[in-house]
Amino acid sequence: MPIEVETMSHVWPKPPFTVDTLFELPDTGLRYEVLEGALVVVPPPTPEHNLVHDRLRYLFINRIPADAEAITTCAVRLPNGDGPVPDLLVTTANPVEYPKGVPAELTHTVVEVVSPSNASDDRTKKTALYARAGIPCYWRVELRSWREHFGPVPAVVVRLLGDDGEWRTTTHPAGERHLLPVAVDRLGTILPVELDPADLVGKRR
């Protein structure tokens, strides 16, 4: 039998968990997201982790059109009820109108900065969830080498939905400048962003 966890003013929600659960949780100081119906604790970000998504947000907001916005740590409302919380997303939604998460259909690019403790979620589970939800562009920023890549890091892995309906994955390592795609609207408009992933970490150059 499920156990209800009492807090001073809340009863812990029972499964099944959905994105709405995230806004019913008591304030415990922990961050959560909902993946495949499971309530998942998000590891606390390191300073390096925060630096990466802050620099990417600055880069994005200086490139994307005025009717789009780049938002950090905002829940995405997926059609299956899940609620992942990417490190950064690009949306044309008005955040004031969606206080409990941005709908997937108004989420055009998502960015996850991989942490060791949840790497499998970012590399596998979220890749599938975002694709099934029709989010056309997914950036995964890898700060350490992984099984498929022992080259320079950081590296940005981009999964992009093509005009032919096929997904294409490309890896962009540190040490050279790349033109990386950012989806910015529901029409599938792609803007190129020039980036050397090495610039995402360390002191400003």
N, C-alpha and C positions, 0 to 999 in steps of 0.2 A: 504494500500500500504506500502511495506517495506520502512523504513527510512534509507537512507545512512548516516552514521556518518562520517563526514570528519575529518581527522587529518591533521597534517602539510604535510605529504607525502603519506597518505594512504586513501583509501575509505574502510569502514568496509565491510567485505565479506557478501554476501547475502546467505540465505539458498537455497538449502540443504547444510548442513555442513558435511564435511568429514575430515578424518585425514589430508588431504592436507591443509585444512583451518587453522590448527594450525600454519602452516609455512607462512601464508599470513597475519596474524593478526598484527596490529600495536603494538609497544612496549608500553603497558600501565602500566607495573609493575605487572599485574595480570597473573596468570597461568590458562590455560584452558585444557579441554579434550573434546572429542566428544563421546557422549554415545547415542545410538539409534537415531542418526541424530541430536541430540541437542547439542548445544555448552554450556558446563557446566564450571562454574568458580570453580577452585580448591581452597579450603581454604588455607591460608598461614600456613605452618607447624609450630608447636610449637617446642621448643628445645627438649622436650621429644620425640616427633614424629621423629625428625631428628636423635636423638641418637639411636632409635630402628633400623631404616633402615641402619644406618652406622655400627652398631655392627653386624647386620645380613650380610651385604656385606662383612665385614672382615671375618666373620665365613665362608661364602660361598667360597670366593676366596682362602681360605686355604684348601678347601676340593674338589672343582670341578676340572675336568681335565684341562690341559693346553689349549685345543682347545675351551674351554667355557669361558665366561666372565659374571661377575655380574655387571649390570649397573643400576644406580639410575635415576629416573624420566625421562625415555625415552618412547616416544610414541610407541605403538604397532599398526601395520597396520592390522586391522581385515578384513576378506573377505567381510563383508557387508559395508565397507567404514568407520566404526567407528575408533576412535583413543583414547582409554583409555591411561592414563599415570600412570602406577603403580609406587609405591615407589621404587621397585626393581624388576629386572627380570634377569633370567639366559638365555643366548642365545649362539648359536654357530655361529651367524652372525659376520662378520667383520664390526664393527661400521662405518668404513671409507666408506664402500660400500653402507651404508644405512643412509644417512644424514637426511632423513625425516621419520624416524621411522623404527623399526625392524619388518619384516613380522611375522605374527602369526605362520607360519610353522617353523620358526627358533627361536621361543620363547618357552621355555620348562617349566619354572617355573616363576610364577609372585607372587609378595608379595605386599599386601596393608596393610598399618597401618591405622586403622580406626580412623577417626576424627568424633566428634559428629555431625557436620553439614552435612556430606555426608555418614553417616553410612548406610543408606538404599541403596545407590548406591553400596557400597562395599559388603554388605551382600546379596543383591538380584540381582540387575541389572548386576553387573560385574561378579557375579558367573555364570549367564546364558550366558553372552557374551563370556567369556573365554571358557566355555564349548562348545558352538556352534562353536567356532573357532578352537577347537581341542587342546587347550593348556592343557597338561595333569596334571599339578600340580599348585594349587592355595593355597597360604598361606594368611590367614587373621589374622592380629595381633590385638587383642582386648585389649585395655588398661583399659577399664572400664567394669563392669558387664553389661550384656544385658539380654533380656527376656529369652533366653534359657540357660543362665549360670549365676548363682549367686555364683559360687565358686571362688577360688583364681585367681587373675589377676596379670600381663598380662597372657593372654591365646592365644595360636596359634591354629586356626582352619584350618585344612588341608583338601582340597578336591582333591582326586587323582583318575585318571582314571585307572581302573584295567585291567589286561590282558583279562578279560572276557567282556570288553566294558562297564562295570558298574562303576558308580561314587560312591566313598565311602568318607564319611565325618567323621573326628575324631577331638576331641577337647583335647588340651594338656595344662593343667593349670600350673601356677607357683607353685614352691615348690618341684618339683621332676624333675629328668632328663629324657628326652624322646629321642628316636631315631626317627627323623622326616625325611620323604622322600623328596628328591630334584631330579626332572627330569633334566637331563643334556645334552640330545641330541635327535635327531629325531628318534632314534631307541627305545626310551622309557627307556633308562638306568636310573635306580634309585640309587642314593647314599644316604645312611643314614647320617644324621647330628645330633650329640648329643647336646642337648640343654635343659637347664632349663629356661623357659621364664622369670623367675625372673631376670636373668642376663642381660636382654635387657634394663632394666631401672635402675635408681639410679647410685650411684658411683661404679666405677669398684671394683670388689672383688678381 
